[in-house]
Structures are given as C-alpha cells and as structure tokens.
Amino acid sequence: MNKTLFFMVVFFLTFSGAACATSEENETGGGEQKSMGENWKLTGEFDVDSDSWRMELENISEHPLELNFNSGQEIEVDIKKDGQSESVYQYSADKMFTQALKQTTIDPGESKTWSDDISQKSLERGSYTVVFEVLAQKVNGEKPEKPLKTSDTFTIK
C-alpha cells in the first residue's frame, strides 16, 4: 500500500501541470528546447552544422525513474519543413524494433541520451521543426497524462 501511494504521489507531482518549455539559443542556429516535469527534464536539439540531432531525458529527482515501453522503440523524432505536412525525416522510418515489453530505469541524477546523424537526408534550404518524443507507455508504473515531448526549430541556409 505504501509503495502504491508513493508512486501515485510521484506521478502526481511529475505530471500535475509542472511541465514548461524554454528555449536557449546555441551556436548551431537552432534552439535547445526543454520540457520539464517535477522529476525529469527532456531536452532536444538539432545541430545544423553536423546535420544531427540529440535528445536527453534526465532524472532530476531523488528516486529512480522507471520507463515502460510496449516495444523496443523508445523514442520518435520527426522533422518537417515548415508549411508541409509530410516528414522529411522520421527516426523509426528505416528501423525495425522488437515487439516485446521493455523497461528502462534512469537513476537519480543520471540521464539517457539518443542521437542520430541525418547528413544523408540532404535537407533543402528553409525552416524546419523537429519533434522529440519518449514513447514510454508508463512512467513509474502510471500512464503519463501528457506525452514526454519537446520540439526545436532550425533553419538551413
């Protein structure tokens, strides 16, 4: 009973409207975007100089952060040129994932990072939006109220 109550409190504190987004300009021309909950911080950015993206989920709490996934796919990254509905890049498009339940634990003060080089995609000049999402079906045993998601914008000159 105490364990259930603990996880309910952690879940409530994590997803009770404590999420916010901020932008920090970096030298690549894109902005690093953050989405924060009471116990986690998700950042994502696209580097136009190296045509690569990086996403990090950090556990900022004093307790382990347990993520449950319905498959081997932990994340999705989607890049669209502004004004267009079709993706120019989707992380999962050329990959296959196991169809098994998966659990990942991020210890307090630790983080999990994902990244990819998309230089083979040769993006045209223009403005783009990239959406980063952690596809956890459960966080600390509970379904998240909101997706663990953030975004970034960048321009190819």
Secondary structure, DSSP 8 states (H G I E B T S, - for coil): -HHHHHHHHHHHHHHSS---EEEEE-TTSSEEEEEE-SSEEEEEEEETTTTEEEEEEEE-SSS-EEEEESSS--EEEEEEETT-SSEEEEGGGG-----S-EEEEE-TT-EEEEEEE-GGG---SEEEEEEEEE--SEETTB--SS-EEEEEEEEE-
